Amino acid sequence: MVTEYEIHAIYHLAALLSTRAEYTPETAHRVNVEGTLNLLRFAHEQARWHGNAVKFIFPSSIAVYGLPSLEEKRRAGRVRETDWVFPTTMYGCNKSYCEHLGRYYSLHYRQLAAEAGPSGVDFRSVRFPGLISAVTMPTGGTSDYAVEMIHAAAQDKPYVCFVSEQTRIPFMVMPDATKALLQLAAAPAERLTQRVYNVTSFSLSAGELKARVLTAFPKARITFAPDVQRARIVDSWPEDVDDSPARRDWNWKPDYEVNRAFDEYLIPEITRHYRKDQPPRHQVTKDDNGKDRRIN
């Protein structure tokens, strides 16, 4: 890469997610922390080489939070970036530490060196809530129960949810997650007042998620049998997060509130995936001149 390309921006999306990381914490540390450190060093070297700042866009996670009880979680309400950062998982610890690493590389890297100066790393992080994709399959995230419900219902399979009906955390669909990363990357540096920003879209309990799935799939079979350890992790995350700094500094606003997320993205896309007889999203027909014409 160094010999072929001049790097001006890095989107570091690779990580072992929360459930997998709990089974292999040392591997998670190597992938999530050492991998990030290697790329931060690479960004610094690139900035020194071509003389321009390198933007380092890093997705962090709601897993950095750790509230001690359900009572405290309810009292906390919408949590700010600096509140309750006491992660209870290796994944959360990794993400929290990497936020600090990025801030260090941006502001204090080698501050005692004789030739100390700006590192050239412009670290910017989005702290995501639970992410829901209609395109990719669940891959081990502790909040994946939300999308697993829909996938199971679309296949007419029963689903046993590993958290309780009352469990509530904030969510966002993947198109808005992509939008947030790109929007933060495009924001002028002088407008940013912090290195890490909460973003969110809507907050639902597991019971409310089930109700929305049943609206689309009335025959869905969804039950609850909380796994004590996994449920405890989700219950340590806030019911909602305060994303007002992102809205103020770089005009963040999700495109998909809860109704549009389910009615226009999640339900139709996941349904189409499993029902191959459904017509494609775009069809091609012939115009009067015999040429292909795409119709919605």
C-alpha positions in Angstrom: 0.0 0.0 0.0 2.8 2.4 0.9 4.6 1.9 -2.4 1.4 2.2 -4.6 -0.8 4.7 -2.8 -0.9 8.0 -1.1 -3.3 7.7 1.8 -5.4 10.7 3.0 -8.2 8.9 4.9 -8.6 5.6 6.7 -12.0 4.1 7.7 -11.0 1.5 10.2 -14.1 -0.8 10.3 -12.4 -4.2 11.2 -13.1 -5.6 14.7 -14.1 -8.8 16.6 -17.5 -8.0 17.9 -18.7 -8.3 21.5 -19.9 -11.9 21.8 -16.9 -13.3 20.0 -14.5 -11.1 21.9 -15.8 -12.5 25.2 -14.8 -16.0 24.1 -11.4 -15.0 22.9 -10.5 -11.8 24.8 -6.7 -11.9 24.0 -7.4 -12.4 20.3 -9.9 -9.5 20.5 -7.2 -7.3 22.0 -4.8 -8.1 19.3 -7.3 -7.4 16.5 -9.2 -4.5 18.0 -6.4 -2.6 19.8 -3.1 -3.6 18.2 -4.7 -3.4 14.7 -5.9 0.1 15.5 -2.5 1.1 16.9 -0.8 -0.2 13.7 -3.1 1.9 11.5 -2.7 5.0 13.7 1.0 4.7 13.3 0.5 4.2 9.5 -1.6 7.3 9.4 1.1 9.3 11.1 3.8 8.0 8.7 1.6 8.9 5.7 1.0 12.4 7.0 4.7 13.0 7.4 5.4 11.6 4.0 2.9 13.7 1.9 2.6 16.7 4.3 -1.2 16.6 4.7 -3.4 15.5 7.6 -4.8 11.9 7.4 -8.4 11.6 8.6 -8.8 8.5 10.7 -12.5 7.5 10.9 -13.2 5.1 13.7 -16.5 3.4 14.6 -16.9 3.0 18.4 -19.8 1.5 20.2 -22.4 1.7 22.9 -20.5 -1.1 24.5 -18.1 1.4 26.0 -20.8 2.2 28.6 -21.5 0.2 31.7 -24.3 1.1 34.0 -24.3 -0.8 37.3 -28.1 -1.6 37.6 -31.4 -1.4 35.8 -32.5 1.3 38.3 -29.5 3.4 37.5 -30.0 2.8 33.8 -33.6 4.1 34.0 -32.5 7.2 36.0 -29.6 8.0 33.6 -31.9 8.6 30.6 -30.0 9.9 27.6 -26.3 9.4 28.3 -23.6 11.8 27.2 -20.2 10.7 25.8 -18.4 11.3 29.1 -21.0 9.5 31.4 -20.8 6.0 32.6 -17.8 4.9 30.5 -17.2 1.7 32.5 -17.3 -1.1 29.9 -18.1 -4.6 31.1 -16.8 -6.5 28.0 -13.5 -6.9 26.3 -15.0 -5.3 23.1 -16.2 -2.3 25.1 -12.7 -2.0 26.8 -11.1 -2.2 23.4 -13.3 0.5 21.8 -12.9 2.8 24.8 -9.1 2.5 24.8 -8.9 3.0 21.0 -10.9 6.3 21.4 -8.2 7.4 23.8 -5.5 6.2 21.5 -6.9 8.2 18.7 -7.2 11.3 20.8 -3.6 10.8 21.9 -2.3 10.4 18.4 -4.2 13.5 17.3 -3.2 15.8 20.1 -0.3 14.5 22.1 1.7 12.0 20.1 5.4 11.9 21.1 4.9 15.2 23.0 8.3 14.9 24.7 10.3 14.2 21.6 12.9 16.8 20.5 11.2 17.3 17.2 7.6 17.2 18.7 4.9 18.7 16.5 1.6 17.9 15.0 1.2 14.2 14.3 -0.9 14.7 11.2 -3.5 12.3 12.5 -7.1 13.7 12.4 -8.9 11.1 14.5 -12.7 11.2 14.4 -15.0 8.6 16.1 -18.7 7.8 15.9 -20.0 6.0 18.9 -22.8 3.8 17.5 -25.8 2.3 19.1 -27.0 -1.1 18.2 -26.8 -1.4 14.4 -29.4 -3.2 12.3 -28.7 -4.2 8.7 -31.1 -5.7 6.2 -28.3 -6.8 3.9 -25.7 -8.6 6.0 -26.4 -11.5 8.3 -25.9 -11.1 12.1 -22.3 -11.8 13.0 -22.0 -12.0 16.8 -22.9 -8.6 18.0 -24.6 -8.6 21.4 -27.4 -6.4 20.1 -28.1 -8.7 17.1 -31.2 -10.0 18.7 -33.1 -7.2 16.9 -32.3 -8.2 13.4 -32.3 -11.9 14.3 -36.0 -11.6 15.2 -36.8 -10.3 11.7 -34.6 -12.9 9.9 -36.3 -15.7 11.8 -39.8 -14.4 11.1 -39.1 -13.9 7.4 -38.0 -17.6 7.2 -41.0 -18.7 9.3 -38.7 -20.0 11.9 -39.2 -19.7 15.7 -36.9 -17.3 17.6 -35.9 -17.4 21.2 -34.6 -14.0 22.3 -31.7 -14.0 24.8 -32.8 -10.7 26.5 -35.9 -9.9 28.4 -38.9 -8.1 26.9 -38.1 -5.0 29.0 -34.5 -4.7 27.7 -34.2 -1.3 26.0 -31.2 0.2 24.1 -30.9 2.7 21.2 -30.7 1.5 17.6 -29.8 2.7 14.1 -30.1 1.1 10.6 -27.0 0.6 8.5 -27.7 3.4 5.9 -27.7 5.9 8.7 -24.5 4.4 10.1 -22.8 4.9 6.8 -24.2 8.4 6.5 -22.8 9.3 10.0 -19.3 8.1 9.1 -19.2 10.0 5.8 -20.8 13.2 7.3 -18.3 13.3 10.2 -15.4 12.7 7.8 -16.6 15.7 5.6 -17.1 18.1 8.5 -14.6 21.0 8.7 -12.1 20.4 11.5 -12.7 23.8 13.0 -16.3 23.0 13.7 -15.5 19.8 15.7 -15.4 20.3 19.5 -14.6 16.7 20.4 -13.1 13.6 19.0 -15.9 11.1 19.8 -19.6 11.6 19.1 -22.7 9.7 20.0 -25.2 9.2 17.2 -28.6 7.5 17.4 -32.0 7.1 15.7 -34.6 5.4 17.9 -34.8 3.4 21.2 -36.9 0.3 21.5 -37.4 -2.4 24.1 -37.2 -6.1 22.9 -40.9 -6.4 23.5 -41.6 -3.4 21.2 -39.3 -4.9 18.6 -41.3 -8.1 18.8 -44.6 -6.1 18.3 -43.2 -4.5 15.2 -42.1 -7.8 13.8 -45.5 -9.3 14.5 -47.2 -6.5 12.6 -45.2 -7.5 9.5 -45.3 -11.2 10.1 -48.4 -12.1 12.1 -47.4 -15.8 12.4 -44.0 -15.1 13.8 -43.0 -17.2 16.8 -40.9 -15.1 19.1 -40.4 -16.0 22.7 -38.1 -14.8 25.5 -35.6 -16.9 27.5 -33.0 -14.5 28.8 -29.4 -15.7 28.9 -28.3 -14.3 32.2 -24.7 -13.4 31.2 -25.5 -11.9 27.7 -28.6 -10.1 29.0 -26.6 -8.6 31.8 -24.2 -7.1 29.2 -27.1 -5.5 27.2 -28.7 -4.2 30.3 -25.5 -2.4 31.2 -25.9 -0.2 28.1 -28.0 3.0 28.3 -31.6 3.1 27.3 -30.7 6.1 25.0 -27.8 8.3 24.2 -27.5 12.1 23.9 -26.3 12.9 20.3 -26.8 16.7 20.6 -23.0 17.5 20.1 -23.1 15.7 16.7 -26.3 17.5 15.7 -24.7 20.8 16.7 -21.2 20.4 15.3 -21.8 18.6 12.0 -25.6 18.7 11.5 -26.2 15.1 12.3 -29.8 13.8 11.8 -30.8 10.3 10.9 -32.8 9.7 7.7 -34.6 6.6 9.2 -36.7 7.1 12.3 -38.4 4.0 13.6 -41.4 3.8 11.3 -39.4 4.4 8.1 -36.6 2.0 9.4 -39.0 -0.9 9.6 -41.5 -0.1 6.9 -39.2 1.1 4.1 -35.9 -0.7 4.9 -35.8 -3.7 7.3 -39.0 -5.5 6.6 -39.2 -5.2 2.8 -35.4 -5.9 2.2 -35.2 -8.9 4.5 -38.5 -10.3 3.2 -37.2 -9.9 -0.4 -34.0 -11.8 0.5 -35.9 -14.9 1.6 -38.7 -14.8 -1.0 -37.0 -15.3 -4.3 -40.3 -15.1 -6.1 -40.6 -11.5 -5.1 -40.0 -9.0 -8.0 -36.6 -7.3 -7.9 -36.5 -3.8 -6.6 -35.8 -2.5 -10.1 -37.3 -4.1 -13.2 -36.1 -3.6 -16.8 -38.5 -3.2 -19.7 -38.2 -2.0 -23.3 -39.0 1.6 -24.4 -40.5 2.4 -27.8 -37.1 2.2 -29.4 -36.4 -1.2 -28.1 -33.8 0.0 -25.6 -33.7 -1.2 -22.0 -35.4 1.1 -19.5 -35.3 0.6 -15.7 -38.5 1.1 -13.7 -38.9 1.2 -10.0 
